[in-house]
Amino acid sequence: MRNTLINQILVFKTNILTANAELHVAHLLNAQSNILQWNIDHDDIDEVLRVVVLGMEAEHIIILIESLGLCCEVLPNEVPINRF
């Protein structure tokens, strides 16, 4: 049986607020061969980091970002529905 890796999009809430912090994140993420692309949505209140990975767990991204002294947590895939 062949082991096939699948691309995933991992989504995180962060505190990557400054250009300097983003530069450090860029150096770290760009050095990872399993990260195919990434971006930060600075227009979102959660400074959302989206990372396209190949065979990498979310915990690995969290460890990388937190190693820079930044906060990083997985955003759930589900959107809560408010029922009145």
Buried (B, 14 or more C-beta within 10 A) or exposed (E): EEEEEEEBEBBBBBBBEEEEBBEBBEEBBEEBEBBBEBEBEEEEEEBBBBBBBEEBEBEBBBEBBEEEEBEBBEBEEEEEEEEE
